[in-house]
Amino acid sequence: MAYFQRQSVKTSTFLKALKEARISRFTGTDTSNVELIVAEKDKDGSRLWQLVSVASSSDAVSAWIWPFIKNRVNLLVGNLVDLNVQSPSQTLQGVVTSISNALNGEDKERVKRAENDLRLAVAWLIEKRNIEPTDVADRLRHLYVTSDEAERRVLKSMASGSKVEFQASVVALCLTEDQLRRARHEREVERNQHFDTKAKLDALRQDTAAHARTIKQLEEAKADLERQLAEERIRSDNDRRYQAHSSSQTKADFGLAMQRVKTLVEEAGEAVQIAMKRSDEGSVRGLQAAERRIRSAVDAMTEIGK
């Protein structure tokens, strides 16, 4: 790729050439060759960083450069970080750890490469891993500013810095204010949720207590009904036994009385027969009729007594 082979080729010229040639993707041979060229001609990553800053202007560059930088970051962190598992913030910390010695050393070329490696890693984390700006600032602040120096440097940039420094300082302060506002809002939301949760929990406890009282009342009512049912069963059994005994006694008394009446009627019949033997013909007919009635009465009593 001529862009990396000749320092004189500007990024704008390179992108224009790609557009005119209607190149939307580099071939496998192109990518293999360019990786070798980058390793040889762009050791500190300066040209690569310039291309990253305009990568969104070319589909071909974008499709190639982000996987390439991912591999570069992966080689940089080695076993410190698994890019597919750990968070963007952890990945950035791994990068910082890997370059810290070179970044703080005396070798200017190594310092330059370390700086570009850091910027390339941050660019990839922002573009492909959606790292939060606050996470970037948190992981890098110790490299650029001490705790008591930040405000002084921002004020200096705003008061006497270049236009770019002034704008960058304002943007940084706006970002900080936005983050503070968001943090306050999230804290307020969390506090409201805490109060809502507490209120719901208190209401739930009250409902639970009310349900417990209701259950106790129902259990007591159930026990009372079971007691009443048992008593009713005892009374019912007693009534059935009494009625059975009373019916048997009544039947026995009735049978005994019927037997007595039957005996008296039979005796009356015998008396009629005796009288018939001693009476005249007219009286006999009357006595015979009486005898028939008596026998009918005896037969009827016999049937009733069965």
C-alpha positions in Angstrom: 0.0 0.0 0.0 1.7 3.2 -1.2 0.3 5.2 1.7 2.6 3.4 4.2 5.5 3.1 1.8 5.9 6.8 1.1 5.6 9.4 3.8 4.8 12.0 1.2 1.4 10.5 0.4 -1.2 12.4 2.3 -4.3 10.7 3.8 -6.6 12.9 1.7 -4.7 12.0 -1.5 -4.9 8.3 -0.6 -8.6 8.4 0.2 -9.3 10.3 -3.0 -7.5 7.6 -5.0 -9.5 4.9 -3.4 -12.7 6.7 -4.2 -11.8 7.2 -7.8 -10.8 3.6 -8.2 -14.1 2.6 -6.5 -12.4 0.3 -4.1 -14.8 -0.7 -1.2 -12.7 -3.6 0.1 -9.0 -4.6 0.0 -8.1 -8.0 -1.2 -6.5 -10.6 1.1 -3.1 -10.1 -0.7 -3.4 -6.3 -0.1 -4.0 -6.7 3.6 -1.2 -9.2 4.1 1.2 -6.9 2.3 0.2 -3.8 4.2 0.7 -5.5 7.6 4.3 -6.3 6.6 4.8 -2.7 5.3 3.3 -1.2 8.5 5.7 -3.3 10.6 8.6 -2.0 8.6 7.8 1.5 7.5 5.5 2.7 10.3 7.0 1.3 13.5 5.8 4.1 15.8 2.2 4.0 14.3 2.1 7.6 13.3 0.8 7.0 9.8 -1.6 4.4 11.1 -3.0 6.9 13.5 -3.5 9.5 10.8 -5.4 7.0 8.8 -7.6 6.0 11.8 -8.6 9.7 12.2 -10.3 9.6 8.7 -11.3 5.9 8.6 -15.0 6.7 8.5 -14.5 8.4 5.1 -13.7 5.1 3.3 -15.4 1.8 3.6 -12.3 0.0 2.4 -10.1 1.6 5.1 -12.8 1.1 7.8 -13.2 -2.6 7.0 -9.5 -3.2 7.2 -8.2 -0.9 9.9 -10.4 -1.8 12.9 -9.7 -5.6 12.8 -6.0 -4.7 12.2 -5.9 -2.4 15.3 -7.7 -5.1 17.4 -5.0 -7.5 16.5 -2.4 -4.9 17.4 -4.0 -4.3 20.8 -4.3 -8.0 21.4 -0.6 -8.4 20.8 0.1 -5.4 23.0 -1.7 -6.7 26.1 -0.8 -10.3 25.6 -2.1 -12.5 28.5 -3.1 -9.5 30.6 -6.5 -9.1 28.9 -8.9 -11.3 26.9 -10.5 -8.8 24.5 -13.5 -11.1 24.0 -14.3 -11.4 27.7 -13.2 -8.4 29.7 -14.8 -5.0 29.7 -13.5 -2.0 27.6 -12.3 -0.3 30.8 -10.3 -3.5 31.8 -8.9 -3.7 28.3 -7.7 -0.1 28.5 -6.1 -0.7 31.8 -4.2 -3.6 30.2 -3.0 -1.3 27.5 -1.8 1.3 30.0 0.0 -1.4 32.0 1.7 -2.7 28.9 3.0 0.7 27.7 3.8 2.3 31.0 7.5 1.4 31.0 8.0 2.7 27.4 5.8 5.8 28.1 7.9 6.8 31.1 11.3 5.9 29.5 14.0 8.0 27.9 13.8 6.4 24.4 11.9 8.9 22.3 11.0 6.4 19.6 9.5 4.0 22.2 7.7 6.9 23.9 6.2 7.9 20.5 5.1 4.4 19.7 3.6 3.9 23.2 1.6 7.2 22.8 0.3 6.1 19.4 -0.5 2.6 20.6 -2.5 4.2 23.4 -4.4 6.5 21.1 -5.1 3.6 18.6 -6.4 1.5 21.4 -8.6 4.3 22.7 -9.9 4.9 19.2 -10.8 1.2 18.7 -12.4 1.0 22.2 -14.6 4.0 21.4 -15.5 2.9 17.9 -16.0 -0.8 18.5 -16.5 -1.3 22.2 -18.4 1.8 23.2 -16.2 2.7 26.1 -17.4 5.6 28.2 -15.4 8.8 28.1 -15.3 8.9 31.9 -13.7 5.4 31.9 -11.0 6.7 29.5 -10.3 9.7 31.7 -10.3 7.6 34.8 -7.8 5.1 33.4 -5.5 7.8 31.9 -5.6 10.7 34.3 -2.5 9.6 36.2 -0.5 9.7 32.9 -1.3 13.4 32.3 -2.3 15.2 35.4 -2.0 15.1 39.2 -5.0 15.6 41.5 -4.2 19.3 42.2 -3.1 20.2 38.7 -6.2 19.6 36.6 -8.1 22.8 37.4 -5.0 25.0 37.0 -4.2 23.5 33.6 -7.8 23.9 32.4 -7.9 27.5 33.5 -4.6 28.2 31.8 -5.8 26.6 28.5 -9.0 28.8 28.6 -7.1 32.0 29.5 -4.1 31.8 27.3 -4.2 28.7 25.2 -4.8 28.3 21.5 -8.3 28.2 20.0 -8.2 24.4 19.9 -7.0 24.2 23.6 -9.8 26.7 24.6 -12.5 24.7 22.8 -11.1 21.4 24.2 -11.2 22.8 27.7 -14.8 24.0 27.3 -15.9 20.7 25.9 -14.1 18.8 28.7 -15.9 20.9 31.3 -19.2 20.4 29.6 -18.6 16.7 29.5 -17.7 16.8 33.2 -20.9 18.8 34.0 -23.0 16.4 32.0 -21.5 13.4 33.8 -22.2 15.1 37.2 -25.7 15.9 36.2 -26.3 12.3 35.0 -24.7 11.0 38.3 -27.0 13.2 40.4 -30.0 12.1 38.3 -29.1 8.5 38.7 -28.6 8.9 42.4 -32.0 10.7 42.7 -33.6 7.9 40.7 -32.0 5.3 42.9 -33.1 7.1 46.0 -36.7 7.3 44.8 -36.6 3.7 43.8 -35.3 2.9 47.3 -38.2 4.8 48.9 -40.7 3.2 46.5 -39.3 -0.2 47.3 -39.5 0.5 51.0 -43.1 1.7 50.7 -44.0 -1.3 48.7 -42.2 -3.6 51.2 -44.1 -2.0 54.1 -47.4 -2.4 52.3 -46.5 -6.0 51.5 -45.7 -6.6 55.1 -49.1 -5.1 56.2 -50.9 -7.2 53.6 -49.0 -10.3 54.9 -50.0 -9.5 58.5 -53.7 -9.0 57.4 -53.6 -12.2 55.5 -52.1 -14.0 58.5 -55.0 -12.7 60.7 -57.5 -13.7 58.1 -56.0 -17.2 57.9 -56.1 -17.5 61.7 -59.8 -16.4 61.8 -60.6 -18.9 59.1 -58.8 -21.7 60.9 -60.7 -20.9 64.1 -64.0 -20.8 62.2 -63.1 -24.1 60.6 -62.3 -25.7 64.0 -65.6 -24.4 65.4 -67.6 -25.8 62.5 -65.8 -29.1 62.8 -66.7 -29.2 66.5 -70.4 -28.3 65.8 -70.5 -31.0 63.1 -69.2 -33.6 65.5 -71.8 -32.6 68.1 -74.5 -32.7 65.5 -73.4 -36.2 64.4 -73.6 -37.4 68.0 -77.1 -35.9 68.5 -78.2 -37.4 65.2 -76.9 -40.9 66.2 -78.6 -40.6 69.6 -81.9 -39.5 67.9 -81.7 -42.5 65.5 -81.1 -44.9 68.4 -83.9 -43.4 70.4 -86.3 -43.4 67.5 -85.5 -47.1 66.8 -86.0 -48.0 70.4 -89.2 -46.0 70.7 -90.6 -47.6 67.5 -89.8 -51.1 68.7 -91.4 -50.4 72.1 -94.5 -49.0 70.6 -94.8 -51.9 68.3 -94.4 -54.3 71.2 -96.9 -52.5 73.3 -99.4 -52.4 70.4 -98.9 -56.1 69.8 -99.5 -56.9 73.4 -102.7 -54.8 73.6 -103.9 -56.4 70.3 -103.3 -59.8 71.7 -105.3 -59.0 74.8 -108.2 -57.7 72.7 -108.0 -60.7 70.4 -108.2 -63.0 73.5 -111.3 -61.1 74.8 -113.0 -61.3 71.4 -112.2 -65.0 71.1 -113.7 -65.5 74.5 -116.7 -63.6 73.4 -117.0 -65.8 70.4 -116.9 -68.9 72.5 -119.6 -67.5 74.7 -121.8 -66.9 71.7 -121.3 -70.5 70.6 -122.3 -71.7 74.0 -125.4 -69.4 74.0 -126.3 -70.7 70.5 -126.6 -74.3 71.8 -129.0 -73.1 74.5 -131.2 -70.7 72.5 -134.2 -71.1 70.2 -134.0 -70.8 66.4 -134.5 -67.1 66.2 -131.9 -66.4 68.8 -129.5 -68.8 67.1 -129.7 -66.7 63.8 -128.8 -63.6 65.7 -126.0 -65.3 67.6 -124.7 -66.7 64.3 -124.5 -63.3 62.9 -122.7 -62.1 66.0 -120.3 -65.0 65.7 -119.5 -64.1 62.1 -118.7 -60.5 63.1 -116.6 -61.7 66.0 -114.6 -64.1 63.7 -114.1 -61.3 61.2 -112.8 -59.1 64.0 -110.4 -61.9 65.1 -109.1 -62.4 61.6 -108.5 -58.6 61.2 -106.6 -58.5 64.5 -104.5 -61.5 63.5 -103.5 -59.6 60.3 -102.7 -56.4 62.2 -100.5 -58.4 64.6 -98.3 -59.9 61.9 
